[in-house]
Amino acid sequence: GAVAWGATPTRCEGDATALGAAAAGGLVLGGAGGYLAGKTKAEALEDKYAKYWPRKIMMVFGAPGAGKGTQGPKIVEMLGIPQLSTGDMLREAVAKGTEVGKRAKEVMASGGLVSDDIVIGIIKDRIQEEDCKTGFILDGFPRTLPQAQALDSMLAANGEAVSLVMAFDVDHAVLEERVCGRWIDKASGRSYHVKYA
């Protein structure tokens, strides 16, 4: 047969304000708990991504006017990785006074070309920064076979390799139109194109 537990039904009595406050408190605590659990899950996903998927290491190439400057920021926004220009990195290293930056400054001050080992050193320092944790885009580097070999060796030392090379191949007539139509507004310093502005 059936067993009766002897429990008698009880009624929850109280004023509506107290019940409303209790319900609101439960919602707030539940929401906070959900937020914290979700944050933990997001952090776990980021850790998993960092552990099992290699950094996105990309290179973009193309003649002036091919579209690197137009498409680069879109790729940066989509993937959340920085676009690194060797010229910008050289200026930044010199401004920060890093060891490699000091060597580059000496060479540039004497009017010489910065050697491959200095450029590779600057890239090596730069890609260790926090914003390159999940990857980076090299813009216009490497330019020579020795630079490419040095880059490969540097990345291989960390078990990494370039994952994608994007070559912007644009017809020469189109490049000429794009480059020759670029103008700079003296007042603002902004560039624009006479045909596409």
C-alpha positions in Angstrom: 0.0 0.0 0.0 0.6 3.6 0.1 2.4 5.3 2.9 1.2 8.6 4.2 4.0 10.8 5.3 1.8 12.8 7.5 2.8 16.2 5.9 0.1 18.8 6.1 -0.1 21.4 3.4 1.1 24.8 4.4 0.3 28.2 3.1 2.7 30.9 2.3 1.2 34.0 3.8 2.7 37.4 3.9 2.2 40.8 2.4 2.7 41.4 -1.3 5.6 43.8 -0.8 7.7 41.2 1.0 6.9 38.5 -1.6 7.8 41.0 -4.4 11.1 41.9 -2.7 11.9 38.2 -2.3 11.2 37.5 -5.9 13.3 40.5 -7.1 16.1 39.4 -4.9 16.0 35.9 -6.3 16.1 37.3 -9.8 19.1 39.5 -9.1 21.0 36.7 -7.4 20.1 34.3 -10.2 21.2 36.9 -12.8 24.5 37.5 -11.0 25.1 33.8 -10.7 24.4 33.3 -14.4 26.7 36.2 -15.4 29.6 34.7 -13.3 29.0 31.2 -14.7 28.9 32.6 -18.2 32.1 34.6 -17.6 33.9 31.5 -16.4 32.7 29.6 -19.5 33.9 32.4 -21.8 37.3 32.3 -20.0 37.4 28.6 -20.4 36.7 28.9 -24.1 39.4 31.4 -24.5 41.9 29.2 -22.7 40.8 26.2 -24.8 41.3 28.3 -28.0 44.8 29.4 -26.9 45.8 25.9 -26.1 44.4 24.0 -29.1 44.4 26.5 -32.0 47.6 28.1 -33.1 48.0 31.8 -33.5 46.8 33.2 -36.8 50.0 34.4 -38.5 49.1 36.1 -41.8 51.1 38.1 -44.4 49.6 40.6 -46.9 51.3 41.6 -50.0 50.5 43.8 -52.9 51.6 46.9 -54.8 50.8 50.4 -53.6 47.1 50.9 -54.4 46.3 47.2 -54.4 44.0 47.5 -51.4 46.0 46.5 -48.4 45.2 49.7 -46.5 41.5 49.3 -47.3 41.2 45.5 -46.5 43.7 45.3 -43.7 41.5 47.2 -41.1 38.5 45.0 -42.0 40.5 41.9 -41.4 41.8 43.3 -38.1 38.3 44.0 -37.0 37.0 40.6 -38.1 39.8 38.5 -36.5 40.7 40.8 -33.6 44.4 40.7 -34.4 46.7 43.6 -35.2 48.2 44.5 -38.5 51.9 45.1 -38.2 53.9 47.4 -40.5 57.6 47.2 -40.3 57.9 50.9 -40.7 55.5 51.6 -37.8 57.3 48.9 -35.7 60.7 50.5 -36.4 59.5 54.0 -35.4 57.8 52.5 -32.2 60.9 50.6 -31.2 63.1 53.7 -31.6 60.6 55.8 -29.7 60.5 53.3 -26.8 64.3 53.1 -26.7 64.4 49.3 -26.9 67.7 47.6 -27.5 66.8 46.8 -31.1 65.3 50.2 -31.5 68.6 51.8 -30.4 70.5 49.8 -33.0 67.9 50.8 -35.7 68.2 54.5 -34.7 72.0 54.5 -35.2 71.6 53.0 -38.7 68.8 55.3 -39.7 70.7 58.4 -38.4 73.7 57.5 -40.6 71.4 57.2 -43.6 71.8 53.4 -43.9 69.3 50.7 -44.5 68.2 48.8 -41.5 69.5 45.2 -41.6 67.4 42.1 -41.7 68.5 41.0 -38.3 67.4 44.3 -36.8 64.0 44.1 -38.5 63.6 40.5 -37.4 64.5 41.5 -33.8 61.9 44.2 -33.9 59.2 41.8 -35.1 60.3 39.2 -32.5 59.8 41.8 -29.7 56.5 43.1 -31.1 54.8 39.8 -31.6 55.3 38.9 -27.9 53.0 41.8 -26.9 49.6 41.0 -25.5 47.6 42.1 -28.6 49.4 39.5 -30.7 48.5 36.6 -28.3 46.0 35.1 -30.8 47.8 36.3 -34.0 48.9 39.1 -36.1 49.1 40.3 -39.7 52.5 41.2 -41.3 52.1 44.0 -43.8 54.8 44.1 -46.5 57.2 41.8 -44.7 59.2 39.8 -45.6 60.4 41.5 -48.8 63.4 39.2 -49.6 64.2 35.5 -49.4 66.7 36.0 -46.5 63.9 37.9 -44.6 61.4 35.0 -45.3 63.9 32.4 -44.1 64.8 34.4 -41.0 61.0 34.8 -40.2 60.5 31.1 -40.7 63.3 30.2 -38.4 62.1 32.7 -35.7 58.6 31.3 -35.8 59.7 27.6 -35.9 61.7 28.2 -32.7 58.2 28.5 -31.0 56.6 25.7 -33.0 54.8 28.2 -35.2 54.5 29.0 -38.9 52.7 31.5 -41.2 49.2 30.2 -41.6 48.0 32.4 -44.5 49.5 34.6 -47.2 47.2 37.0 -49.0 48.5 38.5 -52.3 46.5 41.4 -53.7 47.0 41.0 -57.4 45.5 44.0 -59.2 45.8 45.0 -62.9 48.5 47.6 -63.5 46.1 50.1 -65.1 43.9 50.0 -62.0 46.9 50.4 -59.8 48.0 53.4 -61.8 44.6 55.0 -61.6 44.3 54.4 -57.8 47.8 55.7 -57.0 47.8 58.7 -59.4 44.3 59.8 -58.1 45.4 59.9 -54.4 45.6 63.5 -53.0 46.1 64.9 -49.6 44.1 67.7 -48.1 46.7 70.1 -46.6 44.3 71.5 -44.0 43.4 68.1 -42.5 46.2 65.9 -43.7 43.7 63.3 -44.8 44.1 61.5 -48.1 41.3 61.1 -50.6 40.9 59.9 -54.2 39.8 62.4 -56.8 37.6 59.9 -58.5 36.2 57.9 -55.6 35.9 60.6 -52.9 
